[in-house]
């Protein structure tokens, strides 16, 4: 199964309202990052044990660690969770930036150092979310 097919299956398996919101977010992100590399992580580790929620990934960055190692990973992640949807903006060094910049204007969402979590898409300001996504991508472009 291709990555696009895995993503489509993952979104389709969500409850109806969440699937609708995730499909809309998927299209939004693809519009903001056209022709980006797509990723799908099923949430299982090497022993096939579930260790996280599945994630859809968008874009590409090479993350460098202090020990000199590196890892290829996505820039933006999208995941369903038990209470709603999580959008991950990875690669931002300043872990207070998202909450300081977007928390007061995004609507009903929890904003942490790299995650914006909300129950329904209608609860948040989509323009602010798009701005945060664009910032995250531009912040990691030099790393790709």
Protein Blocks (a to p, Z undefined) as FASTA:
>chain_A
ZZklmmmmmmmmpcfklmmmmmmmmmmmmmmmghiacdddehiafkopafbdcdddedjd
ddddfkopacdddfbdcdddfklccdddehiablmlmmmmmmmmnopadddfkbccdfbl
klpcfklmmmmmmmmmmmmmmmZZ
